[in-house]
């Protein structure tokens, strides 16, 4: 089965090549890659255009429409029934597509499957691993953040994304809004596997500004979805915001990352990570000029 991989990018020249390498390194090779530029001002677009492969399509209109709009565009451009998400500064495990696709093929009742992640630095040094096995996601669990879907690691049915577009008005936390919206109308048939099949560059990316903006957006979502839990969730959100402000003031934002991922990495996990990272780095791209 063919898969559409949607990769929006904005000023990602430092990381885009490796992200694309991880696509070409996949064990599942029946795919198309949609590279969609969001008005980059660096060499990202030139890097994307330099890839000479019939499976790769590059789109650019010179505008900066933000992520939600680009994701909706990818849904409309997709040629195939399955869409895989990824971000331009991340990598995919070489077996990611194969393993997630198998789950969808064996479970026709499921629309969305996400995975665990390797948490890495900008230089791809492993700092943590996290992931849980979840066969069904409940609305209340999403509201209270008892379960989290790694957005960029999602693989799902194109028809689901077509009937459930992202809210283009949201600059951040578009994924959380989508999960709440679809769960509230009982259209979030999703699962999560714990295996880390996605390399997430989040060290240094979890800034106080981004986190506080996400909390602010979440509070607006609670007005639409929280119901009887509204007051409780609002208080919790403001407390979290105060904690972030305090951690930022004392330069301890890395504490939040430590809370997300396990600090103890098993030897076999580290071996797998290093092996896959080397495999991706050694993957040659067709006629790459950068």
Order of alpha helices (4+ residues) and beta strands (2+ residues): beta-alpha-beta-alpha-beta-alpha-beta-beta-alpha-beta-beta-alpha-beta-alpha-alpha-beta-alpha-alpha-alpha-alpha
